Amino acid sequence: MEAVGQSLHAKMRTLSSKRQNTTPIRQRVQWTLYEERQLKELIKDIAELVNDLVKLYPVALEEQRRLCKMEVSEIKSRDALLALKDIAAFQDKELEKAIVEALQAEERDVQ
């Protein structure tokens, strides 16, 4: 049975490769660019909706700040904090603030 499965796998892989190789490169590039643009738009839309929710429920902002500080305190690597800060700058201002505060506190402790 194992030999049959391997044979079937190899045959399906060959058929799949043939089908993919017949698609013109221009069309594959168009699909890739379209999907990338759609993904970026989806991420942007989700971020905007989350920001709108935060604005609707300002009471939750303090809880969000507390959670951000707690999560940042769990990250011990300065490099990881710096990388996360760059990412958060575009998506989560409260997390970015918590990271900046943690990095500043770390610098004060070193001095």
Secondary structure, DSSP 8 states (H G I E B T S, - for coil): -HHHHHHHHHHHHHHHHHHHHTS-HHHHHHHHHHHHHHHHHHHHHHHHHHHHHHHH-THHHHHHHHHHHHHHHT---HHHHHHHHHHHHHH-HHHHHHHHHHHHHHHHHH-
